[in-house]
Amino acid sequence: MNNFICKIANVDEVALKYDYEIEHADDKYNWTIWKAKTVERARNNMIIVYHGVLDGKIICEATAAIDSSVVDGSSDLVNKDTVYLYAFRTIDEYQGMGYFSKLFHYMIDDLKSKGYKYATVGVEPTEKKNYAIYQKYGFTKFIKEDTEDYPNGEKVVVDFYEKEL
């Protein structure tokens, strides 16, 4: 991990990482829309994007929504004390090596330093692996079940959880 750094991404780095996701996605339509929204939100300081970089390559990421308009059904998910975390991703070949864990702790420390007291996450009930990861990181307080609309019109059920920072 000597050549691994955690950082807050700039807008160009956000766009670069989404280009990678689009290139490797089966569903390029949704990813293209998500890229445009994410770049605009980063530009307008509505989100904070965190990157884990190994030898100059972005290998993991996580995003913190600090503006309630970013999150569908944002009631109780984002406010002056609460941030919504999403887009937890690690390139497959680097999963299970501790890189994302280091990035996650960097992000939490940064958000605490900015005055946030709580963090929320959403997980689809079918995403058992993600649910287990969120539980491991302390997201154990169930808030609500709601739906999220994907750009292609698909609606997905999402369970939301909270943790104290």
ABEGO torsion letter per residue (X at the ends): XAABBBBBBBAAAAAAAAAAAAAABABAAAAAAAAAAAAAAAAAGABBBBBBBBGGBBABBBBBBABAAABBGABGABBAABBBBBGBBBBAAABGAGAAAAAAAAAAAAAAAAGBABBBBBBBAABAAAAAAAAAAGBABBABBBBBBBAAGBBBBBBBBBBBX
